[in-house]
């Protein structure tokens, strides 16, 4: 072993002129020393063979900014490119041998070793050699740099063999991880994953497809654009996801679970007991009846579920409902705005009698609303389907309801209301099997619609008359051309003429409905703006403080924005399951109806699927012509399907 006595004897000393120094981890030459400050030059740009020469830059620095690398022989600035590009043969072996040369006492010492001494042990006596040794030592596992030496010398601490082994083990583990990762990415590029080991490595891809992140390390490493659509496609191609997986609720930030916080039991409060039978008319699959209608011979009654009996403005339940905006109805299930178990207490007709917030509406001979009273009631409800109601149209019990509805519809049409009827479908999923059935147009569905409009109009007038801050729905008058085609083409044209609805706290005309003022109050179990309206009405009835207009507007705007996200999620989800249906039924053919002609292509509605598409046609067509089509080029991630004409 070589003796190392005295190698720790170092102190602050002046850096010499034309010595090689370290500045910001690169070599530089000291070209001038003035008043304790140094002028250094370093290579800013390398020379280009046969082209531009090297570019050097000067910098004035203090002694603490630099450390000596080599000073035995003056160094010229022009040597820097050669120094920087030179290589130390087998630098790892050279550093390891240097480490072994040093006395074991030094290895366990807490004192650092100067770079000058290390150069001496290694037999380095040139500027190029010292730079090479510095880069080798500073990147090795055997030494660690002392960050603040307190002098102009480079100092290193020697690691113990135990420390070195720990670092080598970590590096080996990291290398193994990188090899595993590289092998995984290679399999991913080939779309040949090992499901047992690779599925968990695709979690960031799933997160991107679900919209919970906008980055994916996996896709970046595989050279795949980081978009939700590409992530979805990759998950399908690798078999991580089945085609049935619907990412859209998550992508729109929506929960697939119903609200969890339970509503309190309805309070004991004074309610008027009504003797008439109220009819809750709905689809056969409806499980949350929240409205019922009746006529007592003098007044129209619209009875609405009463969850605002316990939902207090600003409460946690109220805030959660606002954040949802609406109940999310998807083919695969329902995520309710309020907790599932509230239906037993608040839905109409599930218990007898049922609690309701009831709108007693008086009409004139023309069917116009002349008065409204809002009451807390006990009612008796009979639940029937639309089909059953149609069969009883002319019975003494239901005939008055049909008559009132027809009169109200005519009144609205006379006031400029626009009636649009387009095909609708109901999509359900059971055991991952998709079913699409047309929604039958029933007379009783129109009856329910008209009674709900009467309630919305009457509630708006009641709130306005009593100066209640209230959510009003309005719509500007559509710009309808003088000539509208017949059939579905005309209905499609009318829909395109309609303006967007507006929500505010000032009553304005709803031109599309033909009403001077209007609000929505008939679905407080599943629509937040309706619940907010009920909270205001109950506060007024109970003589409690009302929310002011600004606070109410803030609430309904937030709820409306959340509801908008739900609508978009429902639309995308319906399209998703429609495409799944077409893949599950590869021999599907259907009828498309021409609703708009654009040169050699046309816009068509496909009633049996409830969608519209642009179609290239092989023959001359007219509006409302029918074309037999089949589906092809289906892309679930991109929500694309191409329909092709198969008749002539």
C-alpha positions, 0 to 999 in steps of 0.5 A, spaced: 500 500 500 502 507 498 503 511 504 498 517 504 500 521 510 499 528 508 494 528 503 489 532 507 494 538 508 490 543 503 488 550 504 486 556 500 491 558 495 491 563 489 489 560 482 494 561 477 494 565 471 493 560 465 491 554 469 485 550 467 479 551 472 472 548 473 467 553 472 459 551 472 462 544 471 465 545 464 473 547 463 475 554 462 482 557 462 484 563 467 486 569 462 487 575 467 487 576 474 486 583 477 484 585 484 482 578 486 478 577 480 479 572 475 477 573 467 476 566 464 475 564 457 471 557 455 468 554 449 461 556 447 461 553 441 465 547 438 469 548 431 465 545 425 470 541 421 471 544 414 467 550 417 466 555 423 471 555 428 470 555 435 467 560 439 469 563 446 466 567 451 469 571 457 467 571 464 469 575 470 468 571 476 470 571 483 475 565 486 469 562 490 466 561 483 472 556 480 476 551 482 483 548 480 483 542 475 490 543 472 496 548 473 503 545 472 503 547 465 500 554 462 494 552 458 491 556 452 484 557 450 485 554 444 486 547 447 479 547 450 475 543 444 481 538 444 480 537 452 473 537 452 472 531 446 478 527 449 476 520 452 479 516 458 480 509 456 476 505 460 474 510 465 470 506 470 476 501 470 481 507 471 477 510 477 476 503 480 483 502 480 485 509 483 480 507 489 483 501 490 490 504 491 488 509 496 489 506 503 483 503 507 484 508 513 482 514 507 476 510 505 473 510 512 475 517 514 470 523 514 476 527 511 475 529 504 481 528 498 483 533 494 483 532 486 490 534 486 492 528 490 487 524 486 491 526 480 498 524 483 495 517 485 493 516 478 499 519 475 495 524 471 500 530 469 496 533 463 490 538 462 487 533 458 488 528 463 485 532 469 479 533 465 478 526 463 479 524 470 475 529 473 469 527 469 470 520 471 471 521 478 465 525 479 460 520 475 463 514 479 460 511 485 467 511 488 467 518 490 462 524 491 464 531 491 464 536 497 459 541 494 462 547 499 470 546 499 472 553 502 478 553 498 479 553 490 481 546 490 476 540 488 475 536 494 472 529 494 469 524 499 471 517 498 465 512 499 465 506 503 465 499 500 458 498 503 455 505 500 458 503 494 455 496 494 448 500 496 449 504 490 450 499 485 445 495 487 440 500 486 443 501 479 442 494 478 435 494 480 434 500 476 437 497 470 432 491 471 426 496 471 428 499 465 429 493 461 422 490 463 419 497 461 423 497 454 420 489 453 413 492 455 413 498 450 416 493 445 410 488 446 405 494 446 408 497 440 406 490 437 399 489 441 402 483 444 401 484 451 402 479 457 395 480 461 398 477 467 404 482 468 402 488 463 395 490 465 398 494 471 403 498 467 397 500 462 394 504 468 396 511 466 393 509 459 386 508 462 387 514 466 388 518 460 382 514 456 377 516 462 379 523 462 382 523 469 389 525 466 392 529 460 398 525 460 401 518 459 408 516 460 406 509 456 403 512 450 409 517 450 414 512 450 411 508 445 410 514 440 403 514 440 399 521 441 397 522 448 389 523 447 383 520 450 381 517 443 388 514 442 388 511 449 381 508 448 383 505 441 390 502 444 386 499 450 381 496 445 387 493 441 391 490 447 384 487 450 385 491 456 378 494 455 372 490 452 368 494 446 363 495 452 367 499 456 364 506 456 369 512 458 364 518 457 361 519 464 368 519 467 371 523 461 366 529 463 367 528 470 361 525 472 360 519 477 356 513 475 354 512 483 348 515 485 349 521 491 350 517 497 348 522 503 341 520 505 335 525 506 332 526 512 325 523 513 320 528 511 318 532 517 311 532 520 308 538 518 301 541 516 299 538 509 292 538 506 289 532 504 286 532 497 280 527 495 281 526 488 286 521 484 292 523 481 295 520 475 302 519 475 303 517 467 310 515 465 314 510 461 313 502 463 321 503 465 320 509 470 322 508 477 322 515 480 315 518 479 316 525 481 309 528 478 302 526 477 296 530 474 289 531 476 282 535 475 277 536 480 272 539 476 274 546 477 282 546 478 288 543 474 292 540 479 300 538 478 303 534 484 310 534 484 315 530 489 317 534 495 324 533 497 325 540 498 321 539 505 328 536 508 333 539 503 336 546 505 339 551 501 347 551 502 346 544 506 351 538 504 346 535 500 344 541 496 351 542 494 352 535 492 346 536 488 348 542 485 355 539 483 351 534 479 346 538 476 341 532 474 340 525 474 345 521 469 341 517 465 345 512 461 343 505 458 347 501 463 344 504 469 342 511 473 346 515 477 341 519 481 342 526 483 339 525 490 340 518 494 337 512 492 333 511 498 329 518 498 325 515 492 321 511 498 319 517 502 319 522 496 317 519 489 309 519 488 305 513 488 310 508 491 307 509 498 300 511 500 298 517 501 304 521 498 307 527 500 307 533 494 308 540 493 302 541 489 300 547 484 293 548 484 292 552 477 285 555 475 284 556 467 280 561 463 275 559 458 281 559 453 285 555 457 290 560 459 292 560 466 289 565 471 291 563 478 296 559 482 296 556 489 302 552 491 300 547 497 303 542 501 299 536 500 297 529 502 295 525 495 293 519 492 296 517 486 295 511 481 301 509 477 299 508 469 303 507 463 303 511 457 300 505 453 294 504 459 293 512 459 291 512 451 287 506 452 283 510 457 283 516 453 275 517 453 274 514 460 270 519 465 277 519 469 282 521 464 278 524 458 278 531 462 285 531 462 286 529 455 281 535 453 285 540 457 292 538 454 289 539 447 286 546 449 293 548 452 297 546 446 292 549 441 293 556 446 300 555 445 301 554 438 296 560 437 301 564 441 307 562 436 309 555 439 314 551 435 312 543 435 317 538 433 316 531 433 323 527 431 324 519 432 327 517 439 329 511 441 330 507 448 337 504 449 338 499 454 344 494 456 343 488 460 349 483 461 353 487 456 347 486 450 345 492 447 337 493 445 335 499 442 327 500 441 323 506 438 320 510 443 312 510 441 309 517 440 303 516 445 297 521 446 298 521 453 305 523 453 303 529 450 298 530 456 303 529 461 307 534 457 302 540 457 300 539 464 308 540 466 308 546 461 302 549 465 305 548 472 311 551 469 307 557 467 303 557 473 309 557 478 313 562 474 307 567 474 306 565 482 313 567 483 313 573 479 306 576 483 309 574 490 316 577 488 320 571 489 327 570 486 326 565 481 329 561 476 326 562 469 327 559 463 326 563 456 328 562 449 328 567 443 324 567 437 326 562 432 327 565 425 323 560 421 323 560 413 316 561 410 316 555 407 318 548 411 318 541 408 313 536 410 315 530 414 321 528 417 325 533 413 320 539 415 321 537 423 329 537 422 329 544 419 325 546 424 329 544 430 335 547 426 332 554 427 331 553 434 335 558 439 338 556 445 334 556 452 337 561 457 336 561 465 336 567 469 332 570 474 328 575 470 322 572 467 322 573 459 318 570 453 319 562 452 318 563 444 319 556 443 313 554 447 309 560 446 309 562 453 310 569 456 314 566 462 316 559 464 320 556 469 321 548 470 318 545 477 316 538 475 322 534 476 326 536 483 328 529 484 332 529 478 334 536 476 337 541 480 334 548 478 327 545 479 329 543 486 332 550 487 325 553 485 322 548 490 326 551 496 324 558 494 317 556 494 317 552 500 321 558 504 315 563 501 310 558 504 313 557 510 315 565 511 322 563 511 328 568 508 328 567 501 335 567 497 336 573 493 337 574 486 344 574 486 345 568 490 340 564 486 343 565 480 349 563 482 346 556 484 342 555 478 348 557 473 352 552 477 347 547 477 346 548 469 353 547 467 353 541 471 347 538 467 350 540 461 356 536 462 351 530 464 347 531 457 353 531 453 355 525 457 349 522 456 349 523 448 356 520 447 354 514 451 348 513 447 352 513 441 357 509 444 352 503 446 349 504 439 356 503 436 356 497 440 350 495 438 352 495 431 358 491 432 354 486 436 349 485 430 354 486 424 348 484 419 344 490 421 340 494 415 336 499 416 332 505 413 334 512 413 330 518 411 333 524 407 332 530 411 337 535 407 340 534 400 347 537 399 350 536 392 351 528 391 350 527 399 345 528 404 343 528 411 339 522 413 335 521 420 335 513 421 329 512 426 331 505 428 337 508 431 335 515 433 341 518 430 343 522 424 348 521 418 351 524 412 350 519 406 353 519 399 348 517 395 348 513 388 341 516 385 337 522 385 333 523 392 328 528 394 326 530 401 323 524 405 325 519 401 328 513 404 334 509 403 336 502 405 343 502 409 348 498 412 353 500 417 361 500 416 368 503 418 365 503 426 370 506 430 368 506 438 374 511 440 372 516 435 365 515 435 365 514 428 360 510 423 360 510 416 353 508 413 353 506 406 347 505 401 345 498 399 339 499 395 339 502 388 
